[in-house]
Amino acid sequence: MLITITEQEILENSNNSQLGGLVRKKYWDLKGEETNKTTTQVSYISDEGFDKCVICARVTKYHHTTPIDLRRGYIEGAGQACDGSCKKERV
């Protein structure tokens, strides 16, 4: 990925922190454009409101409103995993 910063942008951002923020914003803007081009949106919530496993997409026993500290198999940053049967099938 190539991020372009113009001389005018450098001069308009009076300190390195502001300039770094501009670079980071441009990075995420470009990253978002790339992601939107190559991926499709997948819903990990069933029609009934229960979370689907982020590994195998089976419906879990946890409603999407269940707090994560009351769940088993929740993967922080990814979502709910099932009871582990999807892992057993892959072996």
Contacts in CASP RR format, 6 or more apart in sequence:
PFRMAT RR
TARGET T0000
AUTHOR 0000-0000-0000
METHOD contacts of the structure
MODEL  1
MLITITEQEILENSNNSQLGGLVRKKYWDLKGEETNKTTTQVSYISDEGF
DKCVICARVTKYHHTTPIDLRRGYIEGAGQACDGSCKKERV
1 27 0 8 1.000
1 30 0 8 1.000
1 31 0 8 1.000
1 34 0 8 1.000
3 23 0 8 1.000
3 26 0 8 1.000
3 27 0 8 1.000
3 30 0 8 1.000
4 26 0 8 1.000
5 19 0 8 1.000
5 22 0 8 1.000
5 23 0 8 1.000
5 26 0 8 1.000
9 19 0 8 1.000
9 22 0 8 1.000
10 19 0 8 1.000
13 19 0 8 1.000
13 20 0 8 1.000
13 22 0 8 1.000
42 57 0 8 1.000
43 52 0 8 1.000
44 51 0 8 1.000
44 52 0 8 1.000
44 53 0 8 1.000
44 54 0 8 1.000
44 57 0 8 1.000
44 79 0 8 1.000
44 80 0 8 1.000
45 51 0 8 1.000
45 52 0 8 1.000
45 64 0 8 1.000
46 52 0 8 1.000
46 59 0 8 1.000
48 59 0 8 1.000
49 63 0 8 1.000
49 64 0 8 1.000
50 59 0 8 1.000
50 60 0 8 1.000
50 61 0 8 1.000
50 62 0 8 1.000
50 63 0 8 1.000
50 64 0 8 1.000
51 59 0 8 1.000
51 60 0 8 1.000
51 62 0 8 1.000
51 63 0 8 1.000
51 64 0 8 1.000
51 66 0 8 1.000
51 79 0 8 1.000
51 80 0 8 1.000
52 58 0 8 1.000
52 59 0 8 1.000
52 60 0 8 1.000
52 80 0 8 1.000
53 59 0 8 1.000
53 60 0 8 1.000
53 80 0 8 1.000
53 81 0 8 1.000
53 82 0 8 1.000
53 86 0 8 1.000
54 75 0 8 1.000
54 78 0 8 1.000
54 79 0 8 1.000
54 80 0 8 1.000
54 81 0 8 1.000
55 81 0 8 1.000
55 82 0 8 1.000
55 86 0 8 1.000
55 87 0 8 1.000
56 82 0 8 1.000
56 85 0 8 1.000
56 86 0 8 1.000
56 89 0 8 1.000
58 82 0 8 1.000
58 85 0 8 1.000
58 86 0 8 1.000
60 80 0 8 1.000
60 81 0 8 1.000
60 82 0 8 1.000
60 83 0 8 1.000
62 71 0 8 1.000
62 74 0 8 1.000
62 80 0 8 1.000
68 74 0 8 1.000
68 76 0 8 1.000
71 80 0 8 1.000
72 83 0 8 1.000
73 80 0 8 1.000
73 81 0 8 1.000
73 82 0 8 1.000
73 83 0 8 1.000
73 84 0 8 1.000
74 80 0 8 1.000
74 81 0 8 1.000
75 81 0 8 1.000
END
